[in-house]
Amino acid sequence: MKRLISSSAPGRRGFSLIEMLVVVSIVVMILALATPALTRTLQASRLSSAGESMMGAISEAQQTAFTNNTPVDIRFFSFMEDLDAAPVFHSYQLFKIAQTTEGSGGNATIKETITPVGNLIRLPEGIVIPVDSQLSYALSGSGTNLTDTKENSQVGYSGVSGATYSAIRFMPDGTCRSVGSTSNGLATLTLQSLQKNFFTLTFGSGTAVTVATLPKNFFTVQIDPYTGKARSYKPGF
């Protein structure tokens, strides 16, 4: 007679509690070591993306000014959010500038009017442009914060009550200038030196960003005032 062999496999011993705890501990350690590096990588990617978008906006402003033969402003809006220790630039938008004449004869006055180009662009959460002359002289070195207003609206173009803005104007001839306060209906324009025509994007929610507290990763944009060409510095990437 043939001997029947049972098809059932012999019982296997499972993992003991100690073995499972060892495995879980190893996984936790790996995650603890990998998470900071992964977080820094993701933050650097977000900052780089925000900086490249800013570079694209500068290029668009320059091309629009040349193509339409009209000045184009980039307005940077400054205000405080819940975690901010001080006002910082959180958003920006492009505007075409036109001059209109009001009145006639000796009473005629010239006034600037603005037309938005595209939509308001918000910087990603946690990324700001500091209001500090050592980090963003092009936007704060002159000490001018212009009031963000919009005709027939209780809030300005930023959508935030009480916001202010600083602006850089790109001219049809390729130059760019800092925009100051309005005088006799026209904005005052200043041609900054190359060494001062820069601003910085960095992480800053909950802290007042200065040179002393500047994180390792930051994205500085410098604009040639005579050609309007922008270049970036990313030392922490």
Long-range contacts (C-beta under 8 A, 24 or more apart in sequence): 40-217, 43-126, 43-203, 43-217, 44-217, 44-236, 44-237, 46-124, 46-126, 46-127, 47-124, 47-127, 47-201, 47-202, 47-203, 47-217, 47-218, 47-219, 48-219, 48-234, 48-237, 49-124, 50-123, 50-124, 50-127, 50-201, 50-219, 51-201, 51-219, 51-221, 51-232, 51-234, 53-121, 54-92, 54-201, 54-219, 54-221, 55-221, 55-230, 55-232, 57-92, 57-94, 57-121, 58-170, 58-221, 58-223, 58-228, 58-230, 59-230, 60-94, 60-117, 60-118, 61-94, 61-117, 61-170, 62-170, 62-174, 62-176, 62-228, 62-229, 64-94, 64-96, 64-117, 64-170, 65-170, 65-171, 65-172, 66-172, 66-174, 68-96, 68-172, 69-172, 70-96, 70-97, 70-98, 70-172, 71-96, 71-97, 71-169, 71-170, 71-171, 71-172, 72-96, 72-97, 72-117, 72-169, 72-170, 73-97, 73-114, 73-167, 73-168, 73-169, 73-170, 73-179, 74-167, 74-168, 74-170, 75-148, 75-157, 75-165, 75-166, 75-167, 76-129, 76-139, 76-165, 76-166, 76-167, 76-168, 76-199, 77-120, 77-148, 77-156, 77-157, 77-158, 77-160, 77-163, 77-164, 77-165, 78-131, 78-145, 78-163, 78-164, 78-165, 78-166, 79-158, 79-160, 79-162, 79-163, 79-164, 81-205, 83-205, 83-206, 84-128, 84-204, 84-205, 84-206, 85-206, 85-207, 85-208, 86-131, 86-208, 87-131, 87-164, 88-128, 88-129, 88-130, 88-131, 88-204, 88-209, 89-123, 89-128, 89-129, 89-130, 89-131, 89-136, 89-139, 89-166, 89-199, 90-122, 90-123, 90-128, 90-158, 91-120, 91-121, 91-122, 91-123, 91-158, 92-120, 92-121, 92-123, 93-117, 93-118, 93-119, 93-120, 93-121, 93-157, 94-118, 95-157, 97-169, 99-186, 102-185, 109-184, 109-185, 110-184, 110-185, 110-186, 111-185, 111-186, 112-182, 112-185, 112-186, 112-187, 116-157, 120-157, 120-158, 120-159, 123-201, 125-205, 126-203, 126-204, 126-205, 127-201, 127-202, 127-203, 127-204, 128-201, 128-202, 128-203, 128-204, 128-205, 128-209, 129-199, 129-200, 129-201, 129-202, 130-200, 130-202, 130-204, 130-209, 130-210, 132-209, 132-210, 132-211, 134-210, 134-211, 135-199, 135-200, 135-202, 135-209, 135-210, 135-211, 135-214, 135-220, 136-198, 136-199, 136-200, 137-192, 137-196, 137-197, 137-198, 137-199, 138-166, 138-168, 138-178, 138-192, 138-196, 138-197, 138-198, 138-199, 138-223, 139-166, 139-168, 139-199, 140-166, 141-192, 141-196, 142-166, 142-178, 142-180, 142-190, 144-180, 144-181, 146-179, 146-181, 168-223, 170-228, 171-228, 174-226, 174-227, 174-228, 175-225, 175-226, 175-227, 175-228, 176-223, 176-225, 176-228, 177-225, 191-225, 192-225, 193-225, 194-222, 194-224, 194-225, 197-222, 197-223, 197-224, 197-225, 198-222, 198-223
